[in-house]
């Protein structure tokens, strides 16, 4: 009897991985002697001595912020740095709320799976990819099956062929003691199609 099942892993970031607003050099911390100055309304002022730029910012009760340190000369902008950091942090929080947690699904197969079951599992993989998830396809060997790795490779090659327009392979074949695995990511076209279908369904519900 052939068999396969899917497992689901959540790949959401740990607290240590949460990004923070990058600190920029401001005012006297800016090391350059001259900077390309951008005004508080986004207008290009031109190249001016950094001390003059700091003075211009202070006259407006604002900060001189180095926004492009690697440019020649560095690009600085007059703005309220505290407000800038607050707005950037707010944008990151909003982005995390709307960001879908990435899922890694696993579909397990046996090397002697029949063609009908393989077609069924390939449709399952295609559906998971269409939902935007990554899929690990693993062929497990039992007993003396391990002496016939070509059977597993043949299965994975068939899956790869059937999904050639719907998935991309993330990394080379993973060979372990009793298994062979391939990692698939959804092709951009299938993700766009799935997104379009969801949008259409939501529109019909309104």
C-alpha positions as CSV (number, residue, x, y, z in Angstrom):
1,X,0.0,0.0,0.0
2,X,1.4,3.3,-1.0
3,X,1.1,6.3,1.2
4,X,1.9,10.0,1.6
5,X,1.0,12.8,3.9
6,X,1.6,16.5,4.3
7,X,3.2,18.1,7.3
8,X,3.2,21.9,8.1
9,X,6.0,24.0,9.6
10,X,5.6,27.6,10.6
11,X,8.6,29.7,9.7
12,X,7.6,33.0,11.4
13,X,10.5,35.0,12.7
14,X,11.6,34.7,16.3
15,X,11.7,37.9,18.5
16,X,15.4,38.2,17.9
17,X,14.8,38.4,14.2
18,X,12.4,41.3,14.4
19,X,13.9,44.3,12.5
20,X,14.4,47.7,14.1
21,X,14.7,51.1,12.6
22,X,18.3,51.7,11.5
23,X,20.0,54.5,13.4
24,X,21.4,57.2,11.2
25,X,24.1,59.8,11.9
26,X,22.7,63.2,12.8
27,X,24.0,66.7,13.4
28,X,27.6,66.7,15.0
29,X,27.9,62.9,14.4
30,X,28.1,63.5,10.7
31,X,31.8,63.1,9.7
32,X,31.8,64.6,6.2
33,X,33.0,68.2,5.7
34,X,30.5,68.8,2.9
35,X,27.1,67.3,2.2
36,X,24.5,67.3,-0.5
37,X,21.7,69.0,1.3
38,X,18.0,68.2,0.9
39,X,15.6,70.7,2.5
40,X,12.7,69.9,4.8
41,X,10.2,69.9,1.9
42,X,12.4,67.6,-0.3
43,X,13.9,70.4,-2.3
44,X,17.6,70.1,-3.4
45,X,19.6,72.8,-1.8
46,X,23.0,71.8,-3.1
47,X,26.5,71.0,-1.7
48,X,27.2,73.0,1.4
49,X,29.6,72.7,4.4
50,X,28.2,70.4,7.1
51,X,28.4,73.1,9.7
52,X,26.2,75.4,7.6
53,X,23.8,72.5,7.0
54,X,23.5,71.9,10.8
55,X,22.9,75.6,11.4
56,X,20.1,75.6,8.8
57,X,18.5,72.6,10.5
58,X,18.7,74.2,13.9
59,X,17.2,77.5,12.7
60,X,14.1,75.4,11.9
61,X,14.2,73.4,15.2
62,X,15.0,70.3,13.2
63,X,17.9,67.8,12.7
64,X,20.4,67.3,9.9
65,X,20.2,63.6,9.1
66,X,22.6,61.6,6.9
67,X,20.4,59.5,4.7
68,X,22.9,58.3,2.2
69,X,26.4,58.0,3.8
70,X,28.1,56.2,0.9
71,X,27.3,58.9,-1.7
72,X,30.0,61.4,-2.7
73,X,29.3,63.8,-1.1
74,X,27.0,62.2,1.5
75,X,23.3,63.1,1.2
76,X,21.8,64.8,4.2
77,X,18.2,65.9,4.8
78,X,16.7,68.4,7.2
79,X,13.9,66.7,9.2
80,X,12.6,65.9,12.6
81,X,14.6,62.8,13.4
82,X,12.4,61.7,16.4
83,X,9.3,61.8,14.2
84,X,11.1,60.1,11.4
85,X,12.1,57.1,13.6
86,X,8.5,56.9,15.0
87,X,7.0,56.8,11.5
88,X,9.5,54.2,10.3
89,X,8.8,52.0,13.4
90,X,5.0,52.4,12.7
91,X,5.5,51.3,9.1
92,X,7.4,48.2,10.2
93,X,4.7,47.2,12.7
94,X,2.0,47.6,10.0
95,X,4.1,45.5,7.6
96,X,4.4,42.7,10.1
97,X,0.7,42.7,10.7
98,X,-0.1,42.1,7.0
99,X,2.8,39.8,6.3
100,X,1.7,36.2,5.9
101,X,3.8,33.7,8.0
102,X,5.7,31.5,5.6
103,X,4.9,27.8,5.7
104,X,6.9,24.8,4.7
105,X,4.9,21.8,3.8
106,X,6.2,18.3,3.5
107,X,4.8,15.6,1.2
108,X,6.2,12.1,1.8
109,X,6.3,9.4,-0.8
110,X,7.4,5.8,-1.1
111,X,9.8,4.8,-4.0
112,X,7.2,2.2,-5.3
113,X,4.2,4.5,-5.3
114,X,1.9,3.7,-8.2
115,X,1.2,6.2,-10.9
116,X,-2.4,7.0,-9.8
117,X,-1.3,7.9,-6.2
118,X,1.7,9.9,-7.6
119,X,-0.7,11.9,-9.7
120,X,-2.9,12.6,-6.7
121,X,0.1,13.7,-4.6
122,X,1.4,15.9,-7.4
123,X,-2.0,17.6,-7.4
124,X,-1.7,18.1,-3.7
125,X,1.8,19.7,-4.1
126,X,0.4,21.9,-6.8
127,X,-2.4,23.1,-4.5
128,X,0.0,23.8,-1.7
129,X,2.2,25.8,-4.0
130,X,-0.8,27.7,-5.3
131,X,-1.5,28.8,-1.7
132,X,2.0,30.4,-1.7
133,X,3.7,27.8,0.5
134,X,7.0,26.0,0.0
135,X,6.9,22.2,-0.3
136,X,9.5,19.6,0.7
137,X,9.0,16.4,-1.3
138,X,10.6,13.4,0.3
139,X,10.9,9.8,-0.8
140,X,11.5,7.5,2.2
141,X,13.1,4.1,1.9
142,X,12.5,1.0,4.0
143,X,14.7,-2.0,4.4
144,X,16.4,-3.1,1.2
145,X,14.7,-0.3,-0.8
146,X,17.7,1.9,0.2
147,X,19.8,-0.2,-2.3
148,X,17.7,1.2,-5.1
149,X,18.1,5.0,-4.8
150,X,17.4,5.3,-8.5
151,X,13.7,4.5,-7.8
152,X,13.5,7.6,-5.5
153,X,15.3,9.8,-8.0
154,X,12.8,8.6,-10.7
155,X,9.9,9.6,-8.6
156,X,11.3,13.1,-7.8
157,X,12.1,13.6,-11.5
158,X,8.5,12.8,-12.4
159,X,7.2,15.3,-9.9
160,X,9.7,17.9,-11.1
161,X,8.6,17.3,-14.7
162,X,4.9,17.6,-13.8
163,X,5.5,20.9,-11.9
164,X,8.0,22.5,-14.3
165,X,5.7,25.5,-15.0
166,X,4.4,25.7,-11.5
167,X,7.4,25.5,-9.2
168,X,11.1,26.2,-8.9
169,X,13.6,24.1,-7.1
170,X,15.2,25.9,-4.1
171,X,18.3,23.7,-3.7
172,X,20.0,20.6,-5.1
173,X,18.8,17.1,-4.2
174,X,19.2,16.4,-0.5
175,X,20.5,12.9,0.1
176,X,20.1,11.4,3.7
177,X,20.5,8.0,5.1
178,X,17.0,6.8,4.3
179,X,15.5,9.5,2.1
180,X,15.9,11.8,-0.9
181,X,14.3,15.3,-0.9
182,X,13.7,18.2,-3.1
183,X,12.5,21.7,-1.9
184,X,10.0,23.5,-4.2
185,X,8.9,27.2,-4.1
186,X,5.9,28.4,-6.1
187,X,6.6,30.0,-9.4
188,X,5.5,33.6,-9.6
189,X,2.9,32.9,-12.2
190,X,1.0,30.5,-9.9
191,X,1.1,32.9,-7.0
192,X,-0.2,35.7,-9.1
193,X,-3.1,33.5,-10.3
194,X,-4.0,32.4,-6.8
195,X,-3.9,36.0,-5.6
196,X,-6.2,37.0,-8.5
197,X,-8.6,34.3,-7.7
198,X,-8.8,35.3,-4.0
199,X,-9.4,38.9,-5.0
200,X,-12.2,37.9,-7.4
201,X,-13.8,35.8,-4.7
202,X,-13.7,38.7,-2.2
203,X,-15.2,41.0,-4.8
204,X,-18.1,38.7,-5.3
205,X,-18.8,38.5,-1.6
206,X,-19.2,42.3,-1.3
